[in-house]
Amino acid sequence: MTGQSTAGTDLAFDPTAVEPVDVEGQIAPLPAGASEPTEAECVTQLQKNELSELDLARDVAFCVQTGEGRTAYLRVISAPVEGEGKVRLKATVWDLPQ
């Protein structure tokens, strides 16, 4: 997203650094090999292990809380090795808390 506006964006990727950049929300890594978490498990991880960025590699999993308050789980399906190419993610996004 280099050179592009991130207004209204909760999570952006810098294609030159191949790292997610937290624009408004929070990011928390999940342990390697962990199964897909529930929303409550993601919230707990976000409270305990908040980061502002992390390296992307195949099978890296993390939880995100967006600037709008949504909680999401993301797992990297594929990521370029040298920073060239596309990042593919599996994502689960839960509704806003009631």
C-alpha positions in Angstrom: 0.0 0.0 0.0 3.0 2.2 -0.4 1.9 5.7 -1.6 -1.8 4.9 -1.2 -4.2 6.4 1.4 -5.1 4.1 4.2 -8.0 6.2 5.4 -10.8 3.8 6.6 -8.4 0.8 6.6 -8.1 -1.5 9.6 -5.2 -3.5 8.3 -2.8 -2.8 5.5 0.1 -4.7 3.9 3.3 -3.0 2.8 4.3 -5.0 -0.3 8.0 -4.0 0.0 8.3 -5.2 3.6 5.9 -8.2 3.4 4.7 -7.4 6.8 1.2 -6.5 7.9 1.0 -3.0 9.3 -1.5 -2.3 12.0 -3.3 0.9 10.9 -6.0 1.3 13.6 -6.5 -2.0 15.4 -4.4 -4.6 17.2 -2.5 -7.7 16.1 -1.7 -10.8 18.3 0.2 -13.8 17.1 -1.0 -17.3 17.7 1.2 -20.2 18.6 2.6 -22.3 15.7 0.4 -25.2 14.8 -2.6 -23.9 16.8 -6.0 -24.8 15.6 -8.5 -22.1 14.4 -9.4 -20.1 17.5 -12.8 -19.0 18.7 -13.7 -15.3 19.0 -13.1 -15.5 22.7 -9.7 -17.1 22.3 -8.7 -14.3 19.8 -9.9 -11.6 22.3 -7.7 -13.3 25.0 -4.7 -13.4 22.7 -5.2 -9.7 21.8 -5.3 -8.8 25.5 -2.1 -10.8 26.3 0.1 -10.6 23.2 -0.5 -7.4 21.3 2.0 -6.5 18.5 2.1 -3.7 16.0 3.5 -5.9 13.2 4.8 -9.4 12.4 6.6 -11.2 9.7 4.4 -13.0 7.2 5.3 -16.6 6.3 3.2 -19.7 5.3 1.0 -20.9 8.2 1.6 -17.9 10.4 -1.6 -17.2 12.3 -2.8 -14.2 14.1 -5.8 -12.4 15.5 -6.8 -8.9 14.7 -9.1 -6.4 16.4 -10.0 -3.7 13.9 -10.4 0.0 14.5 -14.2 -0.7 14.2 -14.1 -3.2 17.0 -14.4 -6.4 14.9 -12.3 -9.4 15.9 -10.8 -11.5 13.2 -8.6 -14.6 12.7 -6.1 -14.7 9.8 -3.8 -17.5 8.7 -1.2 -17.0 5.9 -1.9 -19.5 3.1 1.1 -18.3 1.0 3.5 -15.4 1.1 6.3 -14.4 -1.3 9.8 -15.3 -0.2 11.6 -12.2 -1.6 8.8 -9.7 -1.1 7.5 -10.0 -4.7 4.1 -11.5 -5.3 0.8 -11.8 -3.5 0.0 -12.8 0.1 -3.0 -15.1 0.4 -4.9 -15.3 3.7 -7.6 -17.4 5.2 -9.8 -15.1 7.3 -12.6 -15.4 9.8 -14.3 -12.1 10.9 -16.8 -12.0 13.7 -19.7 -9.6 13.9 -19.4 -6.5 16.0 -20.1 -7.1 19.7 -23.7 -6.4 20.6 
